Amino acid sequence: GGNGSRDGKASKNNMKTVASIALLASSASAFSSFGAKKASPAPAAPAFTVDTIPGAIAPTGIFDPLGLADKADEMTLKRYREAELTHGRVSMLAVLGFLVGEAVESKTFLFNGEVTGPAITHLPQVNPIFWLALTAGIAKAETQRAQIGWVEPKDVPFDQPGLLRDNYIPGDLGFDPLGLKPEDADEFALMQTKELQNGRLAMLAAAGFLAQELVNGQGILQNLGF
């Protein structure tokens, strides 16, 4: 009887030992699996590179004779693109301002016939009150753009001035009153390219308008025979 009792206790002890080992093994396996998940993942490919950037059109690709894009990291390339888009948008407004300003001179309630002549002579003729309104509008727009696209100065490392937000797409300020922004990534890239091309053309056109009016002192519409 004693032997049977001792054998039963030994069997129970063996079972406890096996169960403990199994529990420890499963725990170790769980920690091992957890550790594997926390291992350093493969670095993600940059989302903004010279190979994927919108606006690179065949057969020339990116027009970059100085090689600035090739030397730039992803964040620098984003800043380049932000600057190009901003200049392109300003130039599109400038071209429109040249044509409309000269077409309606002396015919608008805003200036009441005070502004005449080629567009390059309009600014000195503008009422100072207009300058105040224009300055306030530009300040508001630029402040909003900075808040959307840039990291707050207090969070920017001293060696990375002008740091853009990681999730910010250059030029995407959320201004889309007509709801034209596509949801499809490919269509969005195509629309970005179209805007860039129009902006680039506008930069050349605005420079041409300025040069032409400086040469002969006549407005663009007058040069075109209107």
C-alpha positions in Angstrom: 0.0 0.0 0.0 2.9 2.4 0.9 4.6 1.7 -2.4 1.4 2.5 -4.3 1.0 5.7 -2.4 4.6 6.7 -3.1 4.2 5.8 -6.8 1.1 7.9 -7.1 2.8 11.0 -5.5 5.8 10.5 -7.7 3.5 10.3 -10.8 1.7 13.5 -9.7 5.0 15.2 -9.1 6.2 14.2 -12.6 3.0 15.5 -14.2 3.5 18.8 -12.4 7.1 19.0 -13.5 6.0 18.3 -17.1 3.3 20.9 -16.9 5.6 23.4 -15.5 8.2 22.8 -18.2 5.4 23.1 -20.8 4.2 26.3 -19.3 7.7 27.8 -19.3 8.3 26.6 -22.8 5.1 28.2 -24.0 5.9 31.5 -22.2 9.4 31.5 -23.7 7.9 30.9 -27.1 5.5 33.8 -26.6 8.3 36.2 -25.5 10.4 34.9 -28.4 7.5 35.6 -30.8 6.9 39.0 -29.2 10.6 39.8 -29.6 10.5 38.9 -33.3 7.7 41.3 -33.9 9.7 44.1 -32.2 12.8 43.4 -34.3 13.9 46.2 -36.6 11.7 46.1 -39.7 13.2 46.6 -43.2 13.5 50.3 -43.9 10.6 51.6 -46.0 11.5 53.0 -49.4 11.3 56.8 -49.6 7.9 57.9 -50.8 9.3 60.9 -52.5 12.3 60.3 -54.7 13.5 61.4 -58.1 12.1 58.2 -59.5 8.6 58.6 -58.1 8.1 62.4 -57.9 5.2 63.8 -59.9 6.1 66.2 -62.7 8.9 64.1 -64.3 7.7 63.7 -67.8 9.2 61.6 -70.6 11.4 61.8 -72.5 13.4 64.4 -70.3 12.3 63.3 -66.9 13.3 65.8 -64.2 14.9 68.9 -65.8 17.7 69.4 -63.3 20.9 70.5 -65.1 22.6 71.4 -61.8 21.9 68.0 -60.3 20.2 69.4 -57.2 17.6 66.7 -57.0 20.1 63.9 -57.2 22.0 65.4 -54.2 18.9 65.9 -52.1 17.4 63.6 -49.5 13.7 63.0 -49.3 12.9 66.0 -47.0 15.0 68.4 -49.1 13.3 67.2 -52.3 10.0 67.9 -50.7 11.1 71.4 -49.8 12.2 71.9 -53.4 8.8 70.7 -54.7 7.0 73.0 -52.2 8.9 76.0 -53.4 8.3 75.1 -57.1 4.5 74.7 -56.5 4.3 77.9 -54.6 6.2 79.9 -57.3 4.0 78.2 -60.0 0.8 79.2 -58.2 1.9 82.7 -57.7 2.9 82.9 -61.4 -0.4 81.6 -62.5 -2.1 84.4 -60.5 0.4 86.9 -61.9 -0.3 85.9 -65.6 -4.1 86.2 -64.9 -3.4 89.5 -63.2 -1.5 90.9 -66.2 -4.2 90.0 -68.6 -7.3 90.9 -66.5 -5.7 94.0 -65.0 -4.9 95.5 -68.4 -8.3 94.4 -69.9 -10.4 96.1 -67.2 -8.2 99.1 -66.4 -10.2 102.3 -65.6 -13.4 100.1 -65.7 -13.5 98.6 -62.2 -15.1 100.0 -59.0 -12.1 98.8 -57.0 -9.7 101.5 -58.4 -12.2 103.8 -60.0 -10.0 104.6 -63.0 -6.9 105.4 -61.0 -4.8 102.6 -62.5 -3.9 102.7 -66.2 -1.1 101.7 -68.6 0.9 98.4 -68.8 0.6 96.0 -65.9 4.2 96.6 -64.7 3.2 100.2 -63.9 0.0 99.3 -62.0 1.5 98.6 -58.5 2.9 102.1 -57.9 -0.5 103.5 -58.8 -2.5 101.4 -56.3 -4.1 103.0 -53.4 -2.2 102.3 -50.1 -5.3 100.8 -48.5 -5.2 98.0 -51.1 -1.6 97.3 -50.0 -2.8 96.9 -46.4 -5.5 94.4 -47.4 -3.1 92.6 -49.7 -0.4 92.3 -47.0 -2.9 91.0 -44.4 -4.2 88.4 -46.9 -0.8 87.2 -47.7 0.2 87.0 -44.1 -2.9 84.9 -43.3 -2.4 82.5 -46.2 1.3 82.0 -45.4 0.6 81.5 -41.7 -1.9 78.8 -42.5 0.4 77.1 -45.0 3.2 77.0 -42.4 0.8 75.5 -39.8 -0.3 72.8 -42.2 3.0 71.8 -43.7 5.8 72.6 -41.2 6.8 71.2 -37.9 6.5 73.7 -35.0 9.8 75.5 -34.5 10.0 74.2 -30.9 10.0 70.6 -32.1 12.6 71.1 -34.9 16.2 70.0 -34.4 18.6 72.9 -34.7 20.4 71.3 -37.7 17.1 70.7 -39.6 15.6 74.2 -40.1 12.3 74.3 -42.1 11.4 70.7 -41.4 8.2 69.6 -43.1 5.8 67.2 -41.5 6.3 63.6 -42.4 2.7 63.1 -43.7 2.6 66.4 -45.6 2.3 66.2 -49.3 4.0 69.3 -50.8 1.3 71.7 -52.0 -1.6 69.8 -50.5 -3.1 72.6 -48.3 -6.7 71.2 -48.3 -7.9 74.0 -50.6 -10.3 72.3 -52.9 -13.6 74.2 -53.0 -14.8 72.4 -56.2 -13.9 68.9 -54.9 -11.6 68.1 -57.8 -8.9 66.2 -55.9 -9.0 62.5 -57.0 -9.1 59.8 -54.4 -7.1 57.4 -56.6 -3.4 57.7 -56.1 -2.5 57.5 -59.8 -5.1 60.1 -60.8 -3.9 62.4 -58.0 -0.3 62.1 -59.3 -1.5 62.9 -62.8 -3.3 66.0 -61.5 -0.2 67.1 -59.6 1.8 66.8 -62.8 -0.8 68.9 -64.7 -0.6 71.6 -62.0 3.2 71.6 -62.1 3.2 71.9 -65.9 0.8 74.8 -65.8 2.8 76.5 -63.1 6.1 76.0 -65.0 4.5 77.5 -68.1 3.1 80.4 -66.0 6.6 81.1 -64.6 8.0 81.4 -68.1 5.0 83.5 -69.2 5.2 85.9 -66.3 8.9 86.4 -66.9 8.1 87.0 -70.6 5.4 89.5 -69.9 7.7 91.5 -67.6 10.5 91.5 -70.1 8.2 92.5 -73.0 6.6 95.4 -71.2 10.0 96.7 -70.1 11.3 96.6 -73.6 8.6 98.7 -75.4 6.5 100.1 -72.5 3.3 98.6 -74.0 0.8 96.3 -72.3 0.7 92.6 -73.2 -2.8 92.9 -74.7 -1.6 95.9 -76.7 1.4 93.8 -77.9 -1.1 91.1 -78.9 -3.2 93.5 -80.9 -6.2 93.8 -78.6 
